[in-house]
Amino acid sequence: MRFLAITLIVHRPDPVTGVLPSTQERFQEVLDNAVLAEELGFDGFGVGERHERPFISSAPTVVLSHVAALTRRIRLFTAVTTLSLLDPVRAYEDYATLDHLAEGRLDLIIGKGNGTAQRELFHVTPEDQWDRNAESYEVFRQLWRQDKVTARTRFRPELTDAEVWPRPYQRPIRVWHGSATSKESVDLAARYGDPLFSANVTNPVEPYAELVRYYRERWAFYGHDPAALTVGAGSAGLYVARTSQEALEVYRPIFESTLAFQRQVGLPVVFGTLEDFVERSSALIGSPQQIVDKVHRYHERLGHSVLHVHADASGLTAAQHRSSLERFQSEVAPVLRKEIPDPPWAWAPVNPDSPDTLRTVSKEGDAA
């Protein structure tokens, strides 16, 4: 199993102290956490993309470019790239440039994105967002693979023998499809033989497991190699302590503050108590053995080989945050790495002259 640390760069007061860092301080926290993730042995670091409050992750390529300059080994992820809002030509240019700067360490997780405000900002409607996402991905995919592209499009000017630069470093780049609530993204991933990344955060596991089951059905329907099917999954929170009692004691004020915020802004409350949150959500809060056991329970439902955890302190003190990540890497990750298989491909930075390192192949021989 592989492990990512991911941030959406939420910018709001600390849930325990109430202190709001400046925008610059918040970005510096992200960079410090990326360096720490590499230092501790995480396999990837991800940055989300949102275009509305309380997020300041509207430019993930810029943030990840800085992370690329500060790190050498860790893979860089987008979480997610909102292709339904973006021009696929411009997105290609940004990410191809970033992948060169990162020397082939970039993975994309794409999706339509969430939130009414950002959809309205880009004049995208609920009726067309899935079509936009699919069209943008199809154009993006062609641009990454072909030197000249012709595409008949609905949502941007058509392309005729278009050349877009720079040409890619990874040939092709790996693209995951973010999955939260809809079968459309699941079917798109299966159609192209791409890996699926289940959000697995807001609700109990059942709706996410149902979408993963559907992904497996569609993967088989499109005739892809069963051995190449790959699933990643998120988690709703992280605090690894020496004992379960210590974990609950430290995390309780964080949970209660978050619960109050959800009620204040009118968000639905799914888990009304900390005990319910720890038991029924994907949050990894407890002793190392409790977390190992919980990841195994989720693996039985999702079959995932990649797991993301929160990169941010999110109310923990700096010392608690570092201690939790250290304990995760020293006492949890080694057990799960041994007991749950890795994805079926090489994880190391790629040689652009060896495209097979990032390619899965369907029965028809199409590169995925």
VOBA-1610 file (N, C-alpha, C; in pm, whole numbers, padded with zeros to 5 digits, always signed):
BEGIN
Met+00085-00119+00000Met+00000+00000+00000Met+00088+00124+00000Arg+00038+00229-00068Arg+00107+00357-00075Arg+00025+00464-00002Phe+00096+00569+00045Phe+00032+00668+00131Phe+00060+00810+00082Leu-00047+00888+00071Leu-00038+01028+00031Leu-00079+01116+00149Ala-00018+01233+00158Ala-00064+01339+00248Ala-00123+01448+00160Ile-00248+01488+00188Ile-00320+01577+00097Ile-00377+01697+00173Thr-00374+01813+00107Thr-00434+01934+00162Thr-00524+02000+00059Leu-00638+02052+00105Leu-00724+02136+00021Leu-00696+02284+00046Ile-00602+02313+00133Ile-00563+02449+00174Ile-00686+02527+00222Val-00752+02470+00319Val-00860+02543+00386Val-00800+02659+00463His-00862+02776+00451His-00812+02895+00520His-00922+02950+00611Arg-00925+02902+00734Arg-01019+02951+00833Arg-00954+02940+00970Pro-01011+03000+01071Pro-00946+02998+01202Pro-00919+02856+01252Asp-00811+02841+01326Asp-00779+02714+01389Asp-00899+02670+01473Pro-00945+02545+01457Pro-01067+02503+01527Pro-01055+02500+01679Val-00935+02501+01731Val-00918+02499+01876Val-00882+02636+01931Thr-00782+02703+01870Thr-00736+02832+01923Thr-00816+02949+01869Gly-00882+02932+01754Gly-00954+03043+01693Gly-00867+03140+01617Val-00737+03116+01608Val-00643+03206+01541Val-00649+03181+01390Leu-00662+03289+01313Leu-00661+03279+01167Leu-00523+03318+01117Pro-00449+03227+01056Pro-00318+03264+01001Pro-00337+03354+00879Ser-00235+03431+00848Ser-00241+03510+00725Ser-00237+03416+00605Thr-00273+03469+00490Thr-00269+03387+00369Thr-00128+03336+00344Gln-00029+03422+00362Gln+00109+03379+00338Gln+00150+03273+00438Glu+00111+03289+00564Glu+00143+03188+00665Glu+00078+03054+00632Arg-00044+03059+00580Arg-00113+02933+00545Arg-00041+02862+00432Phe+00003+02937+00331Phe+00078+02874+00223Phe+00211+02817+00275Gln+00275+02888+00367Gln+00400+02836+00422Gln+00377+02707+00498Glu+00263+02695+00568Glu+00229+02569+00635Glu+00222+02454+00533Val+00162+02482+00419Val+00152+02379+00315Val+00290+02334+00270Leu+00377+02428+00244Leu+00513+02393+00199Leu+00588+02316+00307Asp+00575+02360+00433Asp+00642+02290+00543Asp+00589+02146+00555Asn+00458+02130+00538Asn+00399+01996+00548Asn+00443+01906+00433Ala+00463+01963+00316Ala+00512+01884+00202Ala+00653+01834+00229Val+00738+01921+00279Val+00876+01881+00311Val+00875+01775+00421Leu+00789+01794+00521Leu+00779+01697+00630Leu+00730+01561+00576Ala+00633+01563+00486Ala+00582+01438+00430Ala+00693+01361+00359Glu+00777+01431+00284Glu+00888+01361+00219Glu+00988+01311+00322Glu+01018+01393+00420Glu+01113+01354+00525Glu+01068+01227+00597Leu+00938+01215+00622Leu+00887+01102+00700Leu+00862+00978+00615Gly+00870+00990+00484Gly+00857+00872+00400Gly+00724+00852+00332Phe+00638+00956+00328Phe+00514+00943+00251Phe+00547+00929+00103Asp+00459+00862+00032Asp+00482+00834-00110Asp+00435+00946-00201Gly+00342+01030-00153Gly+00291+01138-00236Gly+00240+01252-00151Phe+00234+01371-00214Phe+00177+01490-00150Phe+00082+01554-00249Gly-00041+01581-00203Gly-00143+01631-00294Gly-00197+01766-00253Val-00235+01846-00354Val-00297+01977-00333Val-00427+01980-00410Gly-00535+02020-00343Gly-00665+02028-00407Gly-00678+02149-00498Glu-00794+02159-00560Glu-00827+02279-00639Glu-00970+02319-00607Arg-00987+02434-00546Arg-01119+02489-00518Arg-01116+02639-00548His-01230+02692-00586His-01238+02832-00627His-01345+02904-00547Glu-01350+02880-00417Glu-01449+02944-00331Glu-01402+02936-00186Arg-01463+03018-00101Arg-01432+03013+00042Arg-01468+02877+00098Pro-01395+02831+00203Pro-01281+02894+00270Pro-01147+02843+00216Phe-01141+02810+00088Phe-01021+02750+00030Phe-00937+02855-00042Ile-00805+02835-00040Ile-00715+02920-00119Ile-00628+02832-00209Ser-00690+02725-00259Ser-00618+02629-00345Ser-00659+02647-00491Ser-00677+02772-00535Ser-00722+02796-00672Ser-00612+02779-00775Ala-00486+02770-00733Ala-00374+02759-00827Ala-00282+02643-00787Pro-00331+02519-00797Pro-00248+02406-00751Pro-00119+02389-00829Thr-00117+02426-00957Thr+00008+02412-01033Thr+00117+02500-00975Val+00081+02620-00928Val+00180+02710-00870Val+00233+02652-00739Val+00142+02606-00654Val+00183+02550-00525Val+00269+02425-00546Leu+00225+02337-00635Leu+00300+02213-00657Leu+00434+02239-00724Ser+00445+02344-00803Ser+00575+02378-00860Ser+00674+02415-00750His+00626+02489-00650His+00713+02523-00538His+00748+02398-00458Val+00649+02311-00437Val+00677+02185-00367Val+00779+02102-00445Ala+00767+02101-00577Ala+00863+02026-00659Ala+01005+02076-00638Ala+01021+02208-00621Ala+01153+02265-00601Ala+01211+02233-00464Leu+01123+02206-00368Leu+01168+02179-00231Leu+01190+02031-00202Thr+01146+01944-00292Thr+01152+01800-00268Thr+01225+01731-00383Arg+01256+01604-00362Arg+01328+01529-00464Arg+01265+01393-00495Arg+01197+01332-00399Arg+01151+01195-00416Arg+01000+01182-00425Ile+00930+01254-00344Ile+00787+01233-00326Ile+00709+01266-00454Arg+00606+01183-00486Arg+00523+01213-00603Arg+00424+01324-00568Leu+00387+01401-00667Leu+00299+01516-00650Leu+00164+01486-00713Phe+00058+01515-00638Phe-00078+01483-00682Phe-00164+01610-00683Thr-00261+01612-00774Thr-00368+01711-00766Thr-00490+01642-00707Ala-00569+01718-00630Ala-00674+01649-00553Ala-00797+01739-00532Val-00876+01766-00631Val-00865+01719-00767Val-00846+01838-00861Thr-00800+01808-00985Thr-00801+01907-01092Thr-00942+01916-01147Thr-01002+02033-01139Thr-01143+02048-01175Thr-01156+02077-01325Leu-01146+01973-01405Leu-01146+01990-01549Leu-01277+02044-01603Ser-01386+02027-01531Ser-01514+02081-01579Ser-01512+02234-01582Leu-01421+02296-01506Leu-01412+02442-01498Leu-01302+02499-01586Leu-01216+02415-01640Leu-01093+02461-01703Leu-01094+02440-01854Asp-01019+02525-01923Asp-00990+02500-02064Asp-00886+02389-02070Pro-00913+02278-02137Pro-00819+02165-02134Pro-00684+02198-02199Val-00681+02293-02294Val-00554+02330-02355Val-00468+02402-02252Arg-00526+02495-02181Arg-00450+02569-02080Arg-00410+02476-01965Ala-00500+02387-01928Ala-00466+02291-01822Ala-00349+02203-01865Tyr-00352+02157-01990Tyr-00240+02076-02040Tyr-00109+02153-02029Glu-00108+02279-02075Glu+00016+02357-02073Glu+00070+02369-01931Asp-00018+02397-01836Asp+00025+02412-01697Asp+00083+02283-01642Tyr+00012+02173-01663Tyr+00055+02048-01601Tyr+00172+01983-01673Ala+00181+02001-01804Ala+00300+01950-01873Ala+00424+02025-01826Thr+00412+02156-01807Thr+00524+02234-01755Thr+00562+02189-01615Leu+00462+02173-01529Leu+00487+02127-01392Leu+00555+01991-01392Asp+00513+01900-01478Asp+00573+01767-01478Asp+00718+01771-01519His+00755+01859-01612His+00897+01876-01645His+00973+01927-01524Leu+00919+02028-01456Leu+00988+02083-01339Leu+01002+01980-01228Ala+00905+01889-01218Ala+00908+01785-01115Ala+00980+01659-01162Glu+01031+01658-01284Glu+01106+01546-01340Glu+01026+01416-01334Gly+00899+01425-01378Gly+00817+01305-01391Gly+00757+01255-01263Arg+00737+01343-01164Arg+00680+01299-01036Arg+00532+01333-01022Leu+00466+01373-01129Leu+00329+01423-01119Leu+00226+01316-01152Asp+00123+01305-01068Asp+00000+01231-01096Asp-00115+01331-01091Leu-00216+01312-01176Leu-00336+01395-01170Leu-00452+01314-01116Ile-00530+01375-01029Ile-00663+01323-00996Ile-00761+01429-01048Ile-00847+01391-01141Ile-00937+01488-01202Ile-01080+01466-01152Gly-01162+01570-01169Gly-01302+01558-01132Gly-01378+01683-01173Lys-01508+01677-01162Lys-01589+01793-01200Lys-01582+01903-01097Gly-01544+01872-00972Gly-01540+01971-00866Gly-01672+01982-00794Asn-01666+02041-00675Asn-01785+02061-00593Asn-01806+02209-00566Gly-01925+02247-00528Gly-01950+02383-00482Gly-02022+02469-00583Thr-02132+02530-00539Thr-02211+02616-00628Thr-02136+02742-00665Ala-02065+02803-00569Ala-01999+02931-00594Ala-01895+02920-00704Gln-01814+02815-00702Gln-01711+02804-00805Gln-01772+02768-00940Arg-01878+02692-00939Arg-01946+02662-01065Arg-02002+02789-01128Glu-02064+02874-01045Glu-02117+03000-01097Glu-02006+03094-01142Leu-01894+03091-01073Leu-01781+03176-01110Leu-01734+03148-01252Phe-01741+03022-01293Phe-01696+02983-01427Phe-01812+02961-01525His-01933+02999-01483His-02051+02986-01570His-02072+02843-01617Val-02059+02752-01526Val-02086+02610-01552Val-02216+02574-01483Thr-02303+02502-01551Thr-02433+02468-01493Thr-02433+02324-01444Pro-02524+02292-01352Pro-02536+02151-01310Pro-02569+02058-01425Glu-02636+02111-01528Glu-02676+02027-01641Glu-02559+01993-01733Asp-02457+02082-01740Asp-02350+02056-01837Asp-02216+02020-01773Gln-02208+02020-01638Gln-02076+02002-01578Gln-02015+01865-01606Trp-02098+01760-01611Trp-02042+01628-01641Trp-01995+01619-01785Asp-02072+01679-01878Asp-02029+01679-02018Asp-01902+01760-02035Arg-01892+01872-01965Arg-01769+01951-01971Arg-01649+01872-01918Asn-01671+01802-01807Asn-01562+01724-01750Asn-01514+01617-01848Ala-01607+01545-01909Ala-01570+01439-02003Ala-01502+01496-02126Glu-01557+01604-02182Glu-01497+01663-02302Glu-01356+01715-02273Ser-01343+01786-02161Ser-01211+01841-02126Ser-01109+01730-02107Tyr-01151+01621-02044Tyr-01057+01511-02025Tyr-01017+01448-02157Glu-01112+01429-02246Glu-01081+01368-02376Glu-00984+01453-02455Val-01003+01587-02454Val-00909+01676-02523Val-00773+01675-02452Phe-00773+01685-02319Phe-00650+01681-02241Phe-00571+01554-02271Arg-00641+01443-02276Arg-00579+01314-02302Arg-00513+01310-02439Gln-00583+01362-02540Gln-00526+01367-02675Gln-00402+01456-02679Leu-00411+01571-02615Leu-00298+01664-02616Leu-00173+01601-02556Trp-00192+01519-02452Trp-00076+01457-02386Trp-00014+01348-02473Arg-00091+01290-02564Arg-00044+01175-02640Arg-00009+01204-02785Gln-00062+01312-02841Gln-00046+01338-02984Gln+00023+01471-03008Asp+00111+01475-03108Asp+00181+01599-03140Asp+00089+01701-03204Lys-00012+01655-03278Lys-00110+01744-03338Lys-00249+01690-03308Val-00338+01779-03268Val-00470+01736-03222Val-00579+01808-03300Thr-00675+01728-03347Thr-00799+01780-03403Thr-00913+01733-03315Ala-00996+01827-03269Ala-01104+01790-03177Ala-01225+01878-03204Arg-01340+01813-03223Arg-01467+01883-03239Arg-01531+01896-03101Thr-01536+02018-03050Thr-01573+02041-02911Thr-01697+02130-02901Arg-01768+02117-02787Arg-01886+02200-02759Arg-01854+02319-02670Phe-01759+02301-02579Phe-01741+02399-02472Phe-01617+02486-02486Arg-01542+02470-02592Arg-01429+02557-02623Arg-01414+02557-02775Pro-01337+02651-02831Pro-01316+02650-02976Pro-01257+02517-03023Glu-01302+02472-03139Glu-01252+02346-03193Glu-01103+02356-03227Leu-01038+02241-03230Leu-00895+02232-03260Leu-00875+02163-03394Thr-00786+02216-03475Thr-00752+02154-03604Thr-00601+02150-03617Asp-00547+02030-03613Asp-00401+02010-03619Asp-00328+02103-03522Ala-00382+02115-03405Ala-00325+02206-03304Ala-00199+02145-03242Glu-00096+02227-03226Glu+00025+02189-03155Glu+00030+02268-03025Val+00054+02200-02916Val+00055+02265-02785Val+00186+02231-02715Trp+00248+02332-02656Trp+00381+02315-02598Trp+00380+02353-02449Pro+00472+02293-02370Pro+00576+02198-02410Pro+00520+02058-02431Arg+00592+01979-02508Arg+00556+01839-02519Arg+00585+01770-02385Pro+00516+01662-02356Pro+00518+01608-02219Pro+00649+01541-02180Tyr+00671+01535-02051Tyr+00782+01459-01993Tyr+00740+01313-01978Gln+00635+01287-01899Gln+00582+01152-01888Gln+00494+01125-02012Arg+00508+01007-02068Arg+00436+00974-02191Arg+00365+00840-02176Pro+00240+00842-02126Pro+00159+00956-02084Pro+00167+00974-01933Ile+00103+01076-01883Ile+00091+01095-01740Ile-00020+01004-01687Arg-00009+00964-01561Arg-00116+00885-01500Arg-00227+00979-01453Val-00350+00947-01488Val-00465+01027-01448Val-00561+00939-01371Trp-00588+00978-01247Trp-00691+00915-01164Trp-00820+00995-01180His-00933+00929-01155His-01062+00998-01159His-01120+01001-01019Gly-01141+01124-00967Gly-01200+01138-00836Gly-01345+01095-00835Ser-01385+01021-00733Ser-01521+00966-00724Ser-01578+00999-00588Ala-01697+01065-00588Ala-01761+01099-00461Ala-01906+01057-00457Thr-01984+01097-00559Thr-02128+01076-00551Thr-02192+01022-00678Ser-02122+01023-00790Ser-02188+00999-00918Ser-02122+00888-00997Lys-02203+00818-01074Lys-02152+00712-01161Lys-02082+00765-01285Glu-02104+00892-01320Glu-02044+00945-01442Glu-01892+00941-01438Ser-01832+00986-01326Ser-01687+00984-01315Ser-01634+00842-01311Val-01709+00754-01248Val-01670+00613-01239Val-01666+00550-01378Asp-01769+00575-01458Asp-01774+00518-01592Asp-01664+00576-01679Leu-01635+00705-01666Leu-01528+00766-01745Leu-01394+00702-01712Ala-01368+00678-01585Ala-01243+00612-01546Ala-01234+00472-01604Ala-01342+00396-01592Ala-01341+00259-01642Ala-01328+00255-01794Arg-01394+00349-01861Arg-01391+00350-02008Arg-01247+00361-02060Tyr-01168+00446-01995Tyr-01032+00469-02043Tyr-00928+00383-01971Gly-00972+00295-01882Gly-00877+00210-01811Gly-00791+00285-01713Asp-00847+00390-01653Asp-00774+00473-01558Asp-00807+00433-01414Pro-00716+00463-01320Pro-00745+00434-01179Pro-00851+00527-01122Leu-00918+00480-01017Leu-01024+00553-00951Leu-00978+00593-00811Phe-01010+00717-00770Phe-00979+00760-00634Phe-01107+00799-00564Ser-01148+00718-00467Ser-01272+00741-00393Ser-01251+00847-00286Ala-01340+00947-00284Ala-01329+01053-00183Ala-01335+00994-00042Asn-01437+00915-00014Asn-01444+00836+00110Asn-01428+00922+00235Val-01489+01041+00237Val-01467+01132+00348Val-01597+01169+00420Thr-01698+01213+00349Thr-01814+01277+00410Thr-01908+01180+00479Asn-01924+01062+00422Asn-02025+00966+00466Asn-01962+00836+00514Pro-02041+00745+00572Pro-01991+00610+00597Pro-01952+00543+00466Val-01894+00426+00473Val-01830+00364+00358Val-01929+00317+00250Glu-02055+00292+00286Glu-02145+00222+00194Glu-02160+00288+00057Pro-02189+00419+00046Pro-02204+00476-00089Pro-02076+00473-00170Tyr-01963+00486-00106Tyr-01835+00480-00178Tyr-01808+00338-00226Ala-01837+00241-00142Ala-01818+00101-00181Ala-01908+00064-00300Glu-02029+00120-00304Glu-02119+00093-00415Glu-02062+00149-00546Leu-02002+00267-00541Leu-01942+00324-00662Leu-01819+00246-00705Val-01741+00197-00611Val-01626+00114-00646Val-01672-00017-00708Arg-01780-00074-00654Arg-01835-00196-00715Arg-01877-00170-00860Tyr-01940-00056-00884Tyr-01982-00020-01019Tyr-01861-00001-01111Tyr-01755+00059-01058Tyr-01631+00076-01134Tyr-01575-00060-01179Arg-01576-00156-01089Arg-01527-00289-01126Arg-01613-00352-01234Glu-01744-00331-01226Glu-01832-00384-01329Glu-01803-00319-01464Arg-01787-00187-01467Arg-01763-00117-01593Arg-01623-00147-01647Trp-01529-00165-01558Trp-01393-00203-01601Trp-01399-00333-01680Ala-01471-00431-01628Ala-01485-00558-01698Ala-01564-00539-01829Phe-01668-00456-01825Phe-01749-00431-01944Phe-01664-00376-02058Tyr-01570-00287-02026Tyr-01486-00227-02130Tyr-01367-00315-02169Gly-01353-00431-02106Gly-01255-00528-02151Gly-01113-00507-02105His-01094-00441-01991His-00958-00416-01943His-00907-00532-01859Asp-00776-00538-01849Asp-00708-00641-01770Asp-00746-00627-01623Pro-00805-00730-01561Pro-00843-00719-01419Pro-00725-00688-01328Ala-00606-00732-01365Ala-00489-00710-01280Ala-00446-00565-01276Ala-00492-00484-01372Ala-00452-00344-01378Ala-00547-00251-01304Leu-00662-00302-01260Leu-00760-00218-01191Leu-00702-00166-01059Thr-00716-00035-01036Thr-00654+00028-00918Thr-00749+00128-00855Val-00759+00122-00723Val-00845+00212-00646Val-00764+00278-00537Gly-00785+00408-00520Gly-00733+00481-00405Gly-00850+00528-00320Ala-00824+00567-00197Ala-00933+00611-00108Ala-00882+00715-00010Gly-00971+00807+00026Gly-00938+00911+00122Gly-00968+00870+00265Ser-00944+00962+00356Ser-00980+00942+00497Ser-01022+01077+00554Ala-01104+01073+00658Ala-01172+01194+00705Ala-01098+01268+00815Gly-00986+01218+00860Gly-00910+01283+00966Gly-00802+01189+01015Leu-00700+01244+01078Leu-00589+01161+01126Leu-00537+01213+01259Tyr-00532+01122+01356Tyr-00454+01146+01477Tyr-00417+01012+01535Val-00289+00979+01527Val-00237+00853+01579Val-00169+00882+01712Ala-00223+00822+01817Ala-00168+00844+01951Ala-00122+00710+02010Arg-00060+00718+02124Arg-00011+00596+02189Arg-00126+00505+02227Thr-00238+00566+02274Thr-00354+00489+02315Thr-00480+00551+02256Ser-00587+00472+02253Ser-00714+00524+02203Ser-00768+00635+02293Gln-00746+00622+02424Gln-00795+00723+02518Gln-00727+00858+02493Glu-00598+00855+02471Glu-00525+00978+02441Glu-00573+01039+02310Ala-00597+00956+02209Ala-00641+01005+02079Ala-00775+01077+02091Leu-00870+01016+02164Leu-01001+01078+02179Leu-00992+01207+02259Glu-00911+01209+02361Glu-00898+01329+02445Glu-00845+01448+02363Val-00744+01421+02282Val-00683+01529+02204Val-00775+01574+02091Tyr-00843+01478+02027Tyr-00920+01512+01908Tyr-01059+01568+01940Arg-01107+01549+02062Arg-01245+01591+02094Arg-01271+01740+02070Pro-01186+01832+02117Pro-01215+01974+02090Pro-01211+02007+01940Ile-01128+01937+01865Ile-01124+01959+01720Ile-01256+01917+01657Phe-01303+01799+01696Phe-01429+01751+01641Phe-01545+01842+01680Glu-01551+01882+01806Glu-01663+01965+01852Glu-01664+02100+01783Ser-01547+02158+01758Ser-01541+02285+01687Ser-01585+02269+01542Thr-01542+02160+01479Thr-01582+02134+01341Thr-01732+02111+01332Leu-01787+02039+01429Leu-01931+02013+01432Leu-02009+02145+01446Ala-01961+02233+01531Ala-02027+02363+01549Ala-02021+02445+01421Phe-01909+02437+01350Phe-01895+02509+01222Phe-01993+02455+01119Gln-02005+02323+01111Gln-02099+02263+01017Gln-02241+02311+01043Arg-02280+02315+01169Arg-02415+02360+01203Arg-02433+02508+01175Gln-02329+02586+01200Gln-02337+02730+01178Gln-02360+02764+01031Val-02293+02693+00941Val-02306+02725+00798Val-02412+02642+00730Gly-02483+02557+00805Gly-02594+02482+00749Gly-02557+02355+00675Leu-02437+02302+00702Leu-02398+02176+00641Leu-02467+02060+00712Pro-02499+01954+00639Pro-02561+01839+00705Pro-02464+01772+00802Val-02515+01734+00917Val-02434+01665+01018Val-02453+01515+01001Val-02349+01446+00962Val-02356+01302+00940Val-02318+01226+01067Phe-02220+01275+01140Phe-02172+01209+01261Phe-02187+01306+01378Gly-02279+01277+01468Gly-02314+01372+01573Gly-02226+01370+01695Thr-02145+01265+01711Thr-02054+01257+01826Thr-01917+01212+01778Leu-01817+01240+01858Leu-01682+01197+01823Leu-01675+01045+01815Glu-01741+00977+01908Glu-01737+00830+01908Glu-01798+00775+01780Asp-01907+00834+01734Asp-01970+00791+01609Asp-01878+00820+01491Phe-01815+00936+01493Phe-01721+00975+01387Phe-01606+00876+01377Val-01550+00838+01490Val-01437+00743+01491Val-01483+00605+01446Glu-01604+00566+01484Glu-01653+00432+01453Glu-01698+00418+01309Arg-01776+00515+01257Arg-01842+00494+01128Arg-01786+00574+01012Ser-01701+00672+01039Ser-01640+00746+00929Ser-01506+00682+00895Ser-01441+00737+00793Ser-01310+00687+00754Ser-01197+00751+00833Ala-01230+00833+00932Ala-01127+00899+01013Ala-01037+00796+01081Leu-00908+00826+01083Leu-00809+00736+01143Leu-00762+00800+01273Ile-00838+00776+01379Ile-00813+00837+01509Ile-00808+00725+01612Gly-00692+00708+01675Gly-00678+00602+01772Gly-00536+00557+01787Ser-00518+00440+01842Ser-00385+00380+01857Ser-00340+00323+01722Pro-00211+00295+01706Pro-00165+00236+01579Pro-00241+00109+01541Gln-00263+00019+01636Gln-00332-00105+01601Gln-00476-00079+01559Gln-00544+00014+01625Gln-00680+00048+01585Gln-00684+00097+01440Ile-00587+00177+01403Ile-00585+00233+01268Ile-00552+00126+01166Val-00458+00039+01197Val-00430-00074+01107Val-00557-00155+01084Asp-00627-00187+01191Asp-00749-00268+01181Asp-00855-00196+01097Lys-00867-00065+01116Lys-00970+00009+01042Lys-00938+00016+00894Val-00813+00040+00859Val-00777+00042+00717Val-00805-00093+00653His-00780-00200+00725His-00812-00334+00671His-00962-00349+00650Arg-01044-00298+00743Arg-01190-00307+00724Arg-01234-00232+00599Tyr-01177-00116+00579Tyr-01212-00039+00459Tyr-01158-00106+00333His-01041-00166+00344His-00984-00236+00228His-01074-00352+00185Glu-01137-00417+00281Glu-01229-00526+00247Glu-01346-00476+00163Arg-01387-00351+00185Arg-01499-00294+00110Arg-01456-00227-00020Leu-01338-00166-00022Leu-01296-00084-00135Leu-01185-00148-00220Gly-01106-00233-00159Gly-00995-00294-00232Gly-00889-00194-00274His-00869-00089-00196His-00777+00017-00237His-00633-00019-00203Ser-00542+00033-00286Ser-00399+00012-00265Ser-00326+00143-00239Val-00398+00255-00242Val-00344+00387-00209Val-00440+00453-00110Leu-00385+00515-00007Leu-00465+00581+00096Leu-00414+00723+00115His-00506+00820+00121His-00461+00954+00156His-00504+00990+00298Val-00417+01064+00365Val-00444+01117+00498Val-00426+01268+00493His-00477+01338+00595His-00467+01483+00598His-00324+01528+00622Ala-00278+01619+00538Ala-00145+01676+00556Ala-00143+01786+00660Asp-00259+01847+00687Asp-00267+01964+00774Asp-00283+01925+00920Ala-00242+02017+01009Ala-00260+01995+01152Ala-00407+02000+01190Ser-00484+02089+01128Ser-00630+02095+01145Ser-00673+02100+01291Gly-00606+02182+01370Gly-00641+02196+01511Gly-00543+02131+01607Leu-00462+02039+01558Leu-00355+01983+01641Leu-00245+02087+01659Thr-00172+02080+01768Thr-00053+02163+01780Thr+00053+02110+01683Ala+00154+02190+01658Ala+00261+02147+01568Ala+00327+02019+01619Ala+00347+02011+01750Ala+00409+01892+01808Ala+00319+01771+01795Gln+00188+01788+01820Gln+00094+01676+01806Gln+00086+01629+01661His+00084+01725+01570His+00075+01693+01427His+00195+01611+01383Arg+00313+01658+01417Arg+00434+01585+01377Arg+00439+01448+01442Ser+00405+01440+01571Ser+00407+01313+01641Ser+00312+01213+01576Ser+00194+01260+01538Ser+00095+01173+01474Ser+00147+01119+01341Leu+00203+01207+01258Leu+00256+01163+01129Leu+00374+01069+01148Glu+00460+01097+01245Glu+00574+01009+01272Glu+00526+00871+01317Arg+00427+00869+01406Arg+00377+00741+01454Arg+00307+00665+01341Phe+00237+00738+01255Phe+00173+00672+01140Phe+00280+00605+01054Gln+00387+00675+01026Gln+00490+00619+00937Gln+00573+00510+01004Ser+00590+00518+01134Ser+00675+00419+01201Ser+00599+00296+01249Glu+00467+00311+01282Glu+00394+00200+01343Glu+00273+00152+01264Val+00222+00236+01174Val+00105+00197+01095Val+00143+00161+00953Ala+00211+00251+00885Ala+00242+00230+00744Ala+00323+00103+00717Pro+00426+00070+00797Pro+00501-00052+00766Pro+00415-00178+00768Val+00319-00185+00859Val+00230-00301+00866Val+00142-00307+00742Leu+00083-00194+00706Leu-00007-00193+00590Leu+00069-00212+00460Arg+00191-00162+00450Arg+00272-00185+00330Arg+00298-00335+00311Lys+00315-00404+00420Lys+00343-00547+00414Lys+00218-00628+00382Glu+00102-00584+00434Glu-00018-00667+00428Glu-00112-00633+00312Ile-00099-00513+00254Ile-00187-00472+00143Ile-00099-00441+00022Pro-00129-00498-00094Pro-00041-00480-00211Pro-00034-00335-00259Asp+00075-00302-00329Asp+00091-00175-00398Asp+00008-00173-00526Pro-00011-00055-00586Pro-00068-00050-00721Pro+00019-00127-00819Pro-00037-00171-00930Pro+00037-00256-01025Pro+00126-00178-01121Trp+00206-00085-01069Trp+00300-00013-01155Trp+00415+00040-01070Ala+00522+00080-01136Ala+00634+00139-01065Ala+00596+00275-01011Trp+00641+00307-00891Trp+00607+00433-00827Trp+00715+00539-00846Ala+00836+00500-00875Ala+00948+00593-00881Ala+00931+00691-00997Pro+01003+00805-00992Pro+01002+00897-01107Pro+01035+00823-01236Val+00968+00861-01343Val+00979+00785-01467Val+01089+00841-01557Asn+01135+00756-01645Asn+01220+00797-01756Asn+01128+00826-01874Pro+01129+00948-01927Pro+01034+00979-02034Pro+01055+00895-02159Asp+01170+00830-02172Asp+01193+00744-02288Asp+01147+00601-02264Ser+01087+00577-02145Ser+01036+00444-02113Ser+00889+00455-02073Pro+00800+00479-02170Pro+00659+00506-02135Pro+00588+00390-02070Asp+00636+00269-02085Asp+00565+00156-02028Asp+00560+00159-01876Thr+00645+00240-01814Thr+00645+00244-01668Thr+00516+00300-01611Leu+00442+00376-01692Leu+00318+00434-01642Leu+00198+00388-01722Arg+00210+00281-01798Arg+00103+00246-01888Arg+00036+00116-01844Thr-00096+00115-01840Thr-00170-00008-01828Thr-00235-00034-01961Val-00258-00159-01994Val-00303-00194-02128Val-00430-00276-02122Ser-00527-00239-02203Ser-00652-00315-02211Ser-00633-00432-02305Lys-00736-00515-02317Lys-00728-00630-02405Lys-00706-00589-02549Glu-00759-00469-02584Glu-00742-00423-02721Glu-00605-00362-02746Gly-00525-00348-02636Gly-00392-00294-02652Gly-00385-00143-02648Asp-00494-00075-02608Asp-00494+00068-02599Asp-00423+00113-02472Ala-00339+00214-02483Ala-00275+00268-02363Ala-00379+00334-02277Ala-00372+00305-02147Ala-00468+00365-02055Ala-00413+00493-01998
//
